[in-house]
Every structure is written in C-alpha cells, then in structure tokens.
C-alpha cells in the first residue's frame, strides 16, 4: 500500500463530514488535505483508542519526533510520507502539526475545564490550528481568512463536544466548563452517569447557542475574495451546523446515543454549497 492509498483509506474509513468536502477539491489540494486529515486522525486515535495513559504519552512523543524528522527530510510513517510533498506548496509548518499533537496531549492531562476560557485554549490547538492549515490548503489569499478559519474550527469543535457528551462521559471526560455546569445546577456525576434532565437540556441549549454564535461570527469574517476557494470549509459548516440543529431538534439526547447525519445527506449538503453556493 502506498502512502497515498493509506491516507485515502484512513480518511474514508472515518466517515467524517470533512471527507465529503474534500471530494470537490482539485487533485493536488485534495491529496494535501486528505494527508493532513489522516495525520489529525492518527494523533487523535492515540488518545481515543489507547487505554493506558503512559502508552498514549509514549505514542504522542513518538509523533512529535516523527514530525521533526519529517521536516528534516526523513519521514517514516505513511501519513508523513504522503503529507510532506505538499508542505512547501501549501505552507504547512512544523509548529502547526506539533500544536495538534499538543492539543491531544491535553486530553491525557485534564478531563475537566474550569471555564470557557480554558476550553478555548484546547479548542485552539485541536481545531483552530486545523482550520488554519486547512484554509491554506484550500487556497487562502487574504490574511483575514486565518481568523475566519480559527473561529470556524472552534465552532466545529464545540459541535463535536455537544454531540459526544455521552461518549466522552464513558471515558471519564467532561468538556463542558465546570462553572457552567454549576450555573445550570448540573452535577458532574449526573453527566458521567448519563442522566438526562431539564437542567441538562438548558445547559446544552446554552452550549449550542454559543456554537451558533461562533458560526455566524466566522462566516462574517470570511473575506469575499476567498469565499470561492474556501467552499470546502463552507461545506463542512453546512454539514456541522445541520448536525447541531438536528441535535437541538432531538432535545439533546446525546448522553445515551450518537446523533449523526447519513452519508447521503452529508453529500447533498456539500453538493448544495458547491453547486448553488447555499448553506
């Protein structure tokens, strides 16, 4: 299997909304974003799939070394072999990839965030930086597009957090800020035991509104001259925001089930943005 085949299979197997947006890109950009996405998946899978924190830390340390070796011309992992030919063309930097690894390390260091400011730092690393790299691959020309990409990435991450509350609880993690749990009188043990309540729904509506605000702010920041190039990000925004609205319509029953969109619906939403320019 070639490195290119490896990253293609990694991206397709994830079933992620991101994959559907990649389909509409020209081949060089599609190859670059597929390799970058596969890198993000590999690093994230270390935290999600390795049960021993010590082993996970060792694996993440290996990825840090692998990134360093790749940027000196000696990649060994198929993902880095597929990604590095595109690094110069799309200005993918070593510090950006290391930030993604650092964000995943945070999952091993803390399972709670005292407030939204602390959560934002985590979202910046695991989602804001990812948005920044993606915007460059898609074809950024205006500096202000970076701000748009960071904010949109954070909106995606908040949507993920809302969707995954139940799954994260099973791993002993709560990404909802502690002071907001207290504000809505939701106890941490209720979340960990996945107890649905009116108080929990009120808390989640508060989280969803914050995510909607981030989507609106991000779209307002996108410079008109980059709107066409950034269509893949807009496709993802359409898919993710539709998912968020679906979760709202289901009254935030995220503690004991994973609410998702079908592949056909994701493809339809992506095509609508590509062909009609509508979200």
Secondary structure, DSSP 8 states (H G I E B T S, - for coil): --HHHHHHHHHHHHT-HHHHHHTTS-HHHHHHHHHHHHHHHHHHHHHHH---HHHHHHHHHHHHHHHHHHTTT---SHHHHHHHTTTTTTT--HHHHHHHHHHHHHHHH-S--SSHHHHHHHHIIIIIHHHHHHHHHHT--STTHHHHHHHHHHHHHHHHHHHTHHHHHHTT---S-HHHHHHTT--HHHHHTT---HHHHHHHHHHHHHHHHHHHHHHHHS-GGGTTTTHHHHHHHHHHHHHHHHHHHTTT--SSS-----HHHHHHHHHHHHHH---
